[in-house]
């Protein structure tokens, strides 16, 4: 087994592993002779589709598995909140500022709903990969928590889970009427106007028919200014089965509207923790999902399974932003033509004499006047409304055969399969000029950022329009084989070949060229995996594995890779050079076991190295930038955990040490970073050096939980989440230092710890009352940060030319923008079950 270890693990890890193995081999074997309660055996599938399962002890990776009951008992709002509380190696960045739109990070890789975020995790729902075709994003609000029967977090670059499995894969299985029979209704209410209703019903009959349906409606005003959320979700599964065949048709529908007001600038956050930078920031998601699955047992050793699916998603955004071009504007008298235009349109209150920077607010009337005159609104309007709409259809099919038997007289499990996926999309984006109000909302005017307006001297008029059609096709073939060499050693070999083609067509600038999004791209790769487990005892085993995974650049990354044409994410794109696909290679090594049926432990080491990682490089303005391939990045660390039950008390603790660094040198944009080469407040570049830590990834994660049953009817629980600090995006060189004038904020988000409490009381067999308090001590904390220039003063007003002209440029105030975590929230509910 030692020959499989990477060289950098040899000096320190090998002796420790051998010592631990020896200690547990003697200690636990001794325990085997005196314990009478046998350890439980957990079995899981190795692929997204249903197949013949095998014990976790035979899988060369630290898989984490959870049931519907565990998810329900946690009282987590949704699946992302549950993972943040209970899964080892997981933390979230609340970049969007909405509880249903977090960036979920596992081992330093991300699954995010934000278009343009480099994605590194794949998510499967009943065997269907639900990373959306445009951007590989994951919309957590489209996954109904009440429909989940179980979930497995598969770590590493497991090739069996296909594209985007760089850091891990989350496989979710839904409930069925036969396993979740009965009816229940649940209602809850709480802080910030929260109101939620949930319904479940499942059943089956003697003819083999079964059915399950769940629906929920959720509303909350949100704890931040103007941040309501409305979710409506329905899921149904209807099936038939006999002794050998099982067919199920799943239908899921969601219609959601969320306000996520994003990051807030340091000074404004300190003044008002619930404040927002600009508004509104609205996302609407509507989704229809159909999935026909089937499995057939040919005999006791052979299982065939497959699925056919169709999904249609419509997403739209309406975002009020700062128009950075206006910040170089001067305050001066309206011209006669401007006064006449304003008066004719019914406006009043604008200055007619004596106006200057000291006595006149930022001239919103200039925006109105120039819109009326169709004259340079890109210079005079402080606000910009960005709209986008994405229509996506994707469909596909997959099938596999699982065969259990013997190979050369040894127990063997072989799985082989293939899949086809196709997506068609249409993406539109537009920008409308407006002005910033006192509450930092944006009022639009009749002027559009379509390149038709006049620009200032030496400038190009902003054209934020995009109209793109895209088609992606992926064909894949995969196989895995697990051979039991003897009673103790089990070896696994896996592989998957993917071929993807991406075809983009620009409806505004067809024909190719520097300004066109037209392009035909193809990517193919075979990803292997090997692993071995050693199981000398029913109570502990060791594992070692190596695997490779890849992801292809998405349409938005391919269309936003030119430093000469930076993009405003998640919206505008420009024609760009092609990117390479990302390849990640992962090692896993560890020990795991259990002392009895209720006590488990694990200790593991991992290292993932990504080649040609895709990095978003910040440009001169907050939110602008471009994508580029980056030589190498590395994420490595230690994972440890334990859980037990002592009478009525259940305890669990998980710890992760995560070291995420750049392993190549690079020059990137450094706007907002005090070390940029152009000077204070100006646009320039910074140098990333080998060993610099990757932003937004903390080094330490600690999670602990305790549940106590006071009586058979009453129980209480608590869970603690502890996260260390991390560098802000834009501080990739880890060198930013504030000076209190040109630069504000440390360029880091501080560590935090949050305690949550819950309680349940069962009145009788049908009625249950429950309650939850999150962030019990009402701690103010931040989950992430980003450097950028701020357009507002400490009082909240728009500031133009704060430092005047310096060598023909106008320096801006750089600041640290933070993602604030939710304050104390509480809710209570009641559940009635039949």
Secondary structure as UniProt FT lines:
FT   HELIX           2..4
FT   HELIX           7..9
FT   HELIX           10..34
FT   STRAND          43..44
FT   STRAND          54..55
FT   HELIX           56..58
FT   STRAND          64..67
FT   HELIX           68..74
FT   HELIX           79..86
FT   TURN            88..89
FT   STRAND          90..93
FT   TURN            95..96
FT   TURN            99..100
FT   STRAND          103..106
FT   TURN            107..108
FT   STRAND          109..111
FT   TURN            115..116
FT   STRAND          121..125
FT   TURN            126..127
FT   STRAND          128..129
FT   TURN            133..135
FT   HELIX           140..142
FT   HELIX           145..147
FT   STRAND          148..155
FT   HELIX           159..161
FT   TURN            163..164
FT   STRAND          168..174
FT   TURN            177..179
FT   STRAND          182..190
FT   HELIX           191..193
FT   STRAND          194..204
FT   TURN            206..207
FT   STRAND          209..220
FT   TURN            225..226
FT   STRAND          229..241
FT   STRAND          245..259
FT   STRAND          264..265
FT   HELIX           266..271
FT   TURN            273..274
FT   STRAND          281..299
FT   TURN            300..301
FT   STRAND          302..322
FT   HELIX           324..328
FT   HELIX           336..344
FT   TURN            345..346
FT   TURN            357..359
FT   HELIX           364..373
FT   HELIX           377..380
FT   STRAND          383..407
FT   TURN            408..409
FT   STRAND          410..436
FT   TURN            438..439
FT   STRAND          441..448
FT   TURN            457..458
FT   STRAND          466..484
FT   STRAND          489..506
FT   TURN            510..511
FT   TURN            514..515
FT   STRAND          519..537
FT   TURN            538..539
FT   STRAND          540..551
FT   HELIX           555..558
FT   TURN            563..564
FT   STRAND          567..568
FT   TURN            569..571
FT   STRAND          582..596
FT   TURN            597..598
FT   STRAND          599..618
FT   TURN            622..623
FT   STRAND          624..646
FT   TURN            647..648
FT   STRAND          649..662
FT   STRAND          666..669
FT   TURN            671..672
FT   TURN            674..675
FT   TURN            677..678
FT   TURN            680..681
FT   STRAND          685..688
FT   TURN            690..691
FT   TURN            695..696
FT   STRAND          700..709
FT   STRAND          714..723
FT   STRAND          726..727
FT   TURN            732..733
FT   STRAND          743..744
FT   STRAND          748..749
FT   STRAND          752..762
FT   STRAND          767..774
FT   TURN            776..777
FT   STRAND          782..790
FT   TURN            794..795
FT   TURN            802..803
FT   TURN            807..808
FT   STRAND          813..820
FT   STRAND          825..833
//
